[in-house]
Amino acid sequence: MLKSLFAVIAAALLLGACDEPPPPAAAPPPPPAPPTFMVFFDWDRSNLSPQALSTIQQAATAYKTRGGARVTATGHTDTSGPEAYNMALSLRRANTVKDALVKEGVPATAITTVGRGEAGLLVQTGDGVREPQNRRVEIVVVVQMAAYDKAAYCSDLAASWRKTSTASPAQGPVPEAIANCTAGKYDLGIPVLEKALTDSKVQLPAKKMI
């Protein structure tokens, strides 16, 4: 009798365990941070040292190994000297780095230069302080995501819905999404139409890359 009772309890526990939902899937890891390189300068100078040139070569190599990348060179100064002068100096430093990157094979059209003057201090100091770590250009290599024609994709989604849907309600999220596509509000229309087609087990149309 006890053996039968234990068997029933074990079976019930086993069934209960089977009914439990599976654990949620682990979230995908965040994308890696874009490569960043720092070039440092002497006080009140924008010329490049051998160490700076070596760092720029590394940045150029990072660009070449990433298709469709863009480079941002952001110049900084320390807090010594007038702010207006330092703003111009920071931009000169950024342009000097750009010229060196171009010599290393990075297209000039792929490089954006920014001068921030005394803003964005790496080491926080008071005014009038000559801090070597703040006299720098930060080089960031960013891979651009491929873009697609949202207008064409939104239109294709709406056409797929019209072809496959047997009901054509005058109101609701889908007609509103189609209206958003027509009005050029693609970011509002696309997610709704994608969900409607996916829920209906309809294959989504291909995106036309631009």
Stockholm file with secondary structure:
# STOCKHOLM 1.0

chainA/1-210         MLKSLFAVIAAALLLGACDEPPPPAAAPPPPPAPPTFMVFFDWDRSNLSPQALSTIQQAATAYKTRGGARVTATGHTDTSGPEAYNMALSLRRANTVKDALVKEGVPATAITTVGRGEAGLLVQTGDGVREPQNRRVEIVVVVQMAAYDKAAYCSDLAASWRKTSTASPAQGPVPEAIANCTAGKYDLGIPVLEKALTDSKVQLPAKKMI
#=GR chainA/1-210 SS CHHHHHHHHHHHHHHHHHHSCCCCCCCCCCCCCCCEEEEECCTTCCCCCHHHHHHHHHHHHHHHTSTTEEEEEEECCCSSSCHHHHHHHHHHHHHHHHHHHHHTTCCGGGEEEEECTTSSCSSCCCTTCCCGGGSEEEEEEEECCCCBCHHHHHHHHHHHHHHHCSCCCSSSHHHHHHHHHHTTCHHHHHHHHHHHHHHTTCCCCCCCBC
#=GC SS_cons         CHHHHHHHHHHHHHHHHHHSCCCCCCCCCCCCCCCEEEEECCTTCCCCCHHHHHHHHHHHHHHHTSTTEEEEEEECCCSSSCHHHHHHHHHHHHHHHHHHHHHTTCCGGGEEEEECTTSSCSSCCCTTCCCGGGSEEEEEEEECCCCBCHHHHHHHHHHHHHHHCSCCCSSSHHHHHHHHHHTTCHHHHHHHHHHHHHHTTCCCCCCCBC
//
